[in-house]
Amino acid sequence: MDVEKEIGQILQGYQPPLVLMTANQLGIFDQLSGAPVTAKQVADALSLSLKGTERLLNALAGMEILVKEDNRFHMPDAWRKYLTEKGDHCMKQWIQLIYDLLPVWTQLPDFVRSGKQLKSIMDMLGTDPENMRAFIDAMHDKGLKATEMIAREIPLGDANRMLDVGGGPGTYSLEWAKIHSHLKATVFDIPPVLEVAKDYIKRYDLEDRVDTLAGDFEKDDLGSGYDLILVANVLHMYDADSGQNLVNKIINALEPGGRVVLHGFCTNQDGTGPLPDTLFSLNIGLLTEGGSAHGVDEMTRWLEKAGVDDIRHFRVEAVPTGVITGIKVSN
Ligand SMILES: C[S@@+](CC[C@H](N)C(=O)[O-])C[C@H]1O[C@@H](n2cnc3c(N)ncnc32)[C@H](O)[C@@H]1O
């Protein structure tokens, strides 16, 4: 291995994401959703400098997000789907969220020195409506692919009554209710987040089968009678004791024979991989008091202790990848 080259590549690694995030933020991708355009046309349309625009577009072409021919740029359909407003899986909010977290990441040395969070996700969600909506929209952008892939792996159609704990926009409930016309789902989250979830429920036209329940799952009742409970991208916000408590609580709310699905970042036993999950553990350390990407073994033990059997772990080709599922033991 050429270590010097390796270090060089690691050091340059932050630049392509910044190119993508800058183009996203400046609305450049939407200028490339039609016929091929010159750098000048893009710069003029968005009141940007020609010099900067040209260099950014060249970099995007170098990254193979754009194609440059006869001094004109265009974006292949495969990228338009994700990067333009009109794309049917637009990831704009998600990309912007990653950009917004950059200033926190530059304080990584402070986190390593103190072990203390630098910003609170829950404060962000509870106190600033604009940030909260952007965050929840980003969750929706990100969740879509995982919903489809998890549904392919697990027989969710066997369930009739689902609880989506810390459900955010309700993406998983909505997508699964769309596939299974008999499924009814409840999205449980804090009140301000549920205002956004209600918009999504309306947008999906599923008000008759997907509803909301407001509360704090550390204190409030989750209801009962569910035969499918999902906890997606939530457990990493809490420490291991809170994780076990939440798992105990959801298994209490689950009918015997019902299915539980834990989805999110989760690492191998020694915490070193998969790399995105290991890096996420740093990310969530910056943003929560006790959060981390818990180990698959650890989460499996939580489920076993709570009375879950038939436990299976698999990964999907989405972000995040981890899924652990099992069935509540019948009495
Ligand atoms: C990272 S988001 C995940 C949203 C959704 N499950 C998804 O994967 O798209 C975490 C969600 O958990 C909710 N949450 C965290 N702690 C909570 C608590 N104590 N009670 C209720 N909701 C909570 C947050 O408000 C947020 O909507």
The ligand as a Gaussian input file, in Angstrom:
#p B3LYP/6-31G(d) Opt

LIG

0 1
 C      -33.591000      10.774000      13.379000
 S      -35.290000      11.007000      13.488000
 C      -35.927000       9.547000      12.712000
 C      -37.313000       9.732000      12.132000
 C      -37.884000       8.496000      11.427000
 N      -38.019000       7.373000      12.309000
 C      -37.028000       8.133000      10.235000
 O      -36.220000       7.196000      10.335000
 O      -37.160000       8.798000       9.195000
 C      -35.579000      10.672000      15.203000
 C      -36.999000      10.978000      15.626000
 O      -37.177000      10.492000      16.959000
 C      -37.972000      11.427000      17.652000
 N      -37.706000      11.278000      19.091000
 C      -36.506000      11.271000      19.710000
 N      -36.664000      11.159000      21.040000
 C      -38.002000      11.092000      21.254000
 C      -38.795000      10.941000      22.427000
 N      -38.229000      10.872000      23.638000
 N      -40.143000      10.865000      22.289000
 C      -40.714000      10.950000      21.057000
 N      -40.006000      11.083000      19.909000
 C      -38.672000      11.152000      20.012000
 C      -37.486000      12.771000      17.103000
 O      -38.404000      13.811000      17.351000
 C      -37.302000      12.447000      15.621000
 O      -38.468000      12.708000      14.886000

